[in-house]
């Protein structure tokens, strides 16, 4: 039986992880789990600790482990701790020796994608056997590559065998936000339900609700959701990033919002992208500078 299925022992901890409720995952009591599921639970808890910024402790805990899944988690911890080259080296080795391991596929794909090796990540993830975590990551990679058609195809294929699973609903909503039209509203319903229900609410789901509100042109509602997320975690980088986007769209103080994001994560993807775009603009503008003749 799939341990993450509706009948499996790990359905709750798995859903908590993908809802962004990382502390709930860490606090999960795994003492009553069957032996075969104890490792799955440990892996999810280690990944949750990484999301909470506990990279050094996780790295120390898995050091010397021989299980490929735990080695993959160690590689992700290496990457989060700033040792990206070592992480990629480990995952490349595991991709050659344990490519059929579900954790190696998903965690390895995460490491490779973060390192800018999208095709290598997709190649590893393509080896999955009905693994929704792998499907979700494949969809995210396709969306990042602007390959919306392939992302939609992946979701529709998974829907046939995974039906109404949380991850399929989330993946379909991600695609919906990219495709637009009526799909904006459909995505909003999914994110709002997660964000506003006490059992599933998290900073991640609140940010997702805010983004869908923005796509629907509901600025005040988006601001309210981001305010709620900021109260839950004042140092959440994605909250600050979307406050910057919102400030830019509404003509509010974007400088203040940008300074806030820089103070939380100076290397946030949005800031890096903005810097690259500004440099490109300056280069283009320089071509049209008026020349002063002597």
C-alpha positions in Angstrom: 0.0 0.0 0.0 1.1 3.5 -0.7 1.9 5.0 2.7 0.7 8.4 1.5 -2.6 7.1 0.2 -5.9 7.9 2.0 -5.7 4.5 3.7 -2.0 4.8 4.6 -0.4 5.6 8.0 1.4 8.7 6.7 -1.5 10.6 5.0 -1.7 13.3 7.7 2.0 14.0 8.0 2.4 14.0 4.2 -0.5 16.4 3.8 0.8 18.6 6.6 4.2 18.9 4.8 2.6 19.9 1.5 0.3 22.4 3.2 3.4 24.1 4.6 2.7 23.1 8.2 6.3 22.2 8.9 6.2 22.4 12.7 3.2 20.0 12.7 5.3 17.6 10.7 8.3 17.9 13.1 6.0 17.3 16.1 4.3 14.3 14.6 4.5 11.3 16.9 5.9 8.5 14.8 6.4 6.0 17.6 3.4 3.9 16.6 4.2 3.6 13.0 5.0 0.3 11.3 8.7 -0.4 10.7 8.4 0.1 7.0 6.8 3.5 7.4 9.2 4.8 10.1 11.8 5.7 7.5 9.3 7.6 5.3 8.2 9.6 8.4 11.8 10.4 9.3 12.5 11.6 5.8 9.5 13.9 5.8 10.4 15.3 9.2 14.0 15.9 8.2 12.7 17.8 5.1 10.4 19.8 7.2 13.3 20.8 9.5 15.2 21.9 6.4 12.2 24.1 5.5 12.4 25.6 8.9 16.0 26.5 8.4 17.6 23.7 10.4 20.1 22.6 7.7 23.2 22.2 9.9 21.5 20.0 12.5 19.9 17.8 9.8 23.3 17.5 8.1 24.9 16.4 11.3 22.1 13.9 11.9 22.4 12.1 8.5 26.1 12.2 8.3 27.5 8.7 7.7 24.1 7.2 6.8 24.2 4.6 4.0 20.6 4.5 3.1 20.2 6.3 -0.3 17.1 8.2 0.8 18.9 9.7 3.8 22.0 10.4 1.7 19.7 12.4 -0.6 18.3 14.4 2.3 21.9 15.0 3.4 22.6 16.4 -0.1 19.6 18.8 0.2 20.9 19.9 3.6 24.3 20.5 2.0 22.7 22.7 -0.6 20.7 24.6 2.0 23.8 25.2 4.0 25.6 26.7 1.0 27.5 23.7 -0.3 25.7 23.4 -3.6 28.5 21.7 -5.5 28.8 18.9 -2.9 25.0 18.4 -3.0 25.0 18.0 -6.8 27.9 15.6 -6.7 26.0 13.4 -4.2 22.8 13.4 -6.1 24.6 12.6 -9.4 26.1 9.6 -7.7 22.7 8.5 -6.3 21.1 9.0 -9.7 23.5 6.5 -11.1 23.2 4.0 -8.2 19.7 4.3 -6.8 17.5 6.1 -9.4 14.5 3.9 -8.6 14.4 5.2 -5.0 11.4 7.5 -4.6 13.2 9.8 -2.2 16.3 10.0 -4.4 14.0 11.0 -7.3 12.1 13.7 -5.4 14.8 15.1 -3.2 17.4 14.7 -6.0 15.2 16.5 -8.4 14.8 19.3 -5.9 18.5 19.7 -5.6 19.2 19.5 -9.3 16.5 22.0 -10.1 17.8 24.5 -7.5 21.2 24.1 -9.1 19.8 25.1 -12.5 20.0 21.6 -13.9 16.4 21.3 -15.0 16.8 18.6 -17.6 18.8 16.4 -15.3 16.1 16.9 -12.7 13.4 15.9 -15.1 15.3 12.9 -16.3 15.6 11.6 -12.7 12.0 12.4 -11.9 10.7 10.6 -15.0 11.7 7.3 -13.4 9.0 7.6 -10.8 6.3 5.0 -10.4 3.0 6.7 -9.6 4.7 9.1 -7.1 2.7 12.3 -6.6 5.6 14.1 -5.0 7.5 13.5 -8.3 4.5 14.6 -10.4 4.2 17.9 -8.4 7.9 18.7 -8.8 7.7 17.9 -12.5 4.8 20.3 -12.9 6.7 23.0 -11.0 9.7 22.6 -13.3 7.6 22.8 -16.4 5.9 25.9 -15.2 9.3 27.5 -14.4 10.3 26.7 -17.9 7.0 28.2 -19.3 6.1 24.8 -20.7 2.5 25.2 -19.6 1.2 22.6 -22.0 3.4 19.9 -20.6 2.6 20.9 -17.0 -1.2 20.6 -17.8 -0.6 17.2 -19.5 1.2 16.0 -16.4 -1.6 17.1 -14.1 -4.3 15.5 -16.3 -2.4 12.3 -16.4 -2.0 12.1 -12.6 -5.6 13.0 -12.1 -6.6 9.7 -13.8 -4.9 7.6 -11.1 -4.7 9.9 -8.1 -8.2 11.4 -8.3 -8.9 14.0 -5.6 -5.5 13.9 -3.8 -4.2 17.1 -2.2 -1.1 17.2 -4.4 -3.1 16.8 -7.6 -5.4 19.6 -6.5 -2.4 21.8 -5.7 -0.6 21.1 -8.9 -3.8 21.7 -11.0 -4.2 25.1 -9.2 -0.6 26.1 -9.9 -1.2 25.4 -13.6 -4.5 27.2 -13.4 -2.8 30.4 -12.1 -0.6 30.2 -15.2 -3.3 29.5 -17.7 -5.8 32.1 -16.4 -9.4 32.6 -17.3 -11.9 30.6 -15.4 -8.9 28.6 -13.9 -8.1 31.6 -11.6 -11.3 31.1 -9.7 -10.9 27.4 -9.5 -7.4 27.8 -8.1 -8.7 30.4 -5.6 -11.2 28.0 -4.2 -8.5 25.4 -3.5 -6.1 27.8 -1.9 -8.8 29.6 0.1 -10.1 26.4 1.5 -6.6 25.4 2.7 -5.8 28.9 4.0 -8.9 29.6 6.0 -9.5 26.1 7.6 -7.7 26.0 11.0 -6.6 22.4 10.3 -4.7 23.3 7.1 -3.9 27.0 7.3 -0.3 28.0 6.9 1.9 30.8 5.6 2.2 29.0 2.3 -1.5 28.5 1.8 -2.2 32.2 2.8 0.4 33.4 0.2 -1.2 31.2 -2.4 -4.6 32.6 -1.6 -3.2 36.1 -1.9 -1.7 35.4 -5.3 -4.9 34.0 -6.6 -6.8 37.0 -5.3 -4.4 39.3 -7.2 -5.0 37.4 -10.4 -8.7 38.0 -9.8 -8.1 41.7 -9.4 -9.0 41.6 -5.7 -6.3 43.8 -4.3 -7.8 44.4 -0.8 -8.5 40.7 -0.3 -4.9 39.9 -1.4 -3.5 42.4 1.1 -5.6 40.9 3.9 -4.3 37.4 3.2 -0.7 38.7 3.1 -1.3 40.5 6.4 -2.6 37.3 7.9 0.5 35.5 6.7 2.8 38.1 8.0 1.2 37.9 11.4 1.9 34.1 11.4 5.5 34.6 10.3 6.9 38.1 10.1 10.1 36.8 8.6 8.6 34.8 5.8 10.4 35.7 2.6 7.6 34.8 0.3 5.2 37.1 2.2 7.7 40.0 1.8 8.2 39.2 -1.9 4.5 39.3 -2.6 4.0 42.5 -0.6 6.6 44.0 -2.9 4.7 42.7 -6.0 1.5 44.1 -4.5 3.1 47.5 -3.7 4.4 47.8 -7.2 1.0 47.0 -8.8 -0.8 49.5 -6.6 1.7 52.3 -6.7 2.4 52.1 -2.9 5.9 52.3 -1.3 7.7 49.6 -3.2 11.1 50.8 -1.8 10.0 50.0 1.7 8.7 46.6 0.6 11.9 45.8 -1.2 14.1 46.9 1.8 12.0 44.5 3.9 12.6 41.6 1.5 16.3 42.4 1.3 16.6 42.3 5.1 15.0 38.8 5.2 16.6 37.2 2.2 19.0 39.3 0.1 19.3 36.5 -2.5 15.6 35.9 -2.9 14.8 34.9 -6.4 12.6 38.0 -7.0 15.4 40.4 -6.0 17.9 38.5 -8.2 15.5 38.7 -11.1 14.8 42.4 -10.6 18.6 43.1 -10.5 19.1 41.2 -13.8 16.2 43.0 -15.4 17.5 46.4 -14.3 20.9 45.6 -15.7 19.4 44.6 -19.0 17.3 47.8 -19.1 20.4 50.0 -18.4 22.3 48.3 -21.2 19.4 48.8 -23.6 19.0 52.5 -22.5 22.7 53.2 -23.0 22.3 52.5 -26.7 20.0 55.4 -27.0 21.9 58.0 -24.9 22.2 61.3 -26.6 25.8 61.9 -27.7 27.3 65.2 -26.9 29.4 66.6 -29.8 32.5 68.6 -29.0 
